[in-house]
Amino acid sequence: MVYTNETVVFYYKSYSSLSKIYPVYGPSHGGTLITVTGDDFDDQVFCYIDKIKVKPVRVNKTICVCEAPRHRPM
């Protein structure tokens, strides 16, 4: 959304809400497709899995699917 008052312009982005993540665990070698359901997802949504930022493989307004990376022990 864009709001303006003559010379002042700012942007407002409402945050997505989450309702379910499935599955909640998977093998350490990665590759598990994780489905996140909620509301207001857009093309800028991403997942953090094992502290790694992951771009989704599929997104619509209510579903985001990310592939889990290989686990890296600390």
C-alpha positions, 0 to 999 in steps of 0.5 A: 500500500502507498500513502501520501500527504503531498511530499511525504510518501511511505509504504506499509506492508502487513505481515503474513500470519501462520496457522500450520507448518507440516511436517515439523521434522524430517531427515537431516540430509534435507529435501523435505518439502515443508508446507506452511499455511496461513494468510497474506503470503506474497512473492517476498515470503521466505522460510528460515530453516536451521538458520538458513534463509530458503526461497520457497518452491511454491507460493500462493496467498495461503500456502508456502512450500520450502525445501529443507536444506541439509542440516549443518551441525554447529 
